[in-house]
Amino acid sequence: MRYALALDLKDDPALIAEYEQYHERIWPEIEASIRSAGIVSMEIYRIGNRLFMIMETDEHFSFERKAQLDAENPRVQVWEDLMWRYQQALPMAKPGEKWLLMQRIFAL
């Protein structure tokens, strides 16, 4: 399955540069947690301070399971807290929401 998600970064060039540096080589435990949740591939794109993520998942993936695995993993929690230094919720996000699932409106 393919999913597209969006999130904003704080509009600060220094913070954006730091965020990108972290993503040049994510922590091994973070990569392991992503893969163990059933995410086969993940790409993040940026324009300005807007992020766009594409995830390809296997048949075992669910957002609920991923959230549960993340909540149980202290290293993922450290990573998420660190990333929140750079990220900011989209205006339509509910409290506590980060990456928001996008709706596909066209396919060719």
Secondary structure, 3 states (H helix, E strand, C coil): CEEEEEEEECCCHHHHHHHHHHHHCCCHHHHHHHHHCCEEEEEEEEECCEEEEEEEECCCCCHHHHHHHHHCCHHHHHHHHHHHCCEECCCCCCCCCCCEECCCCCCC
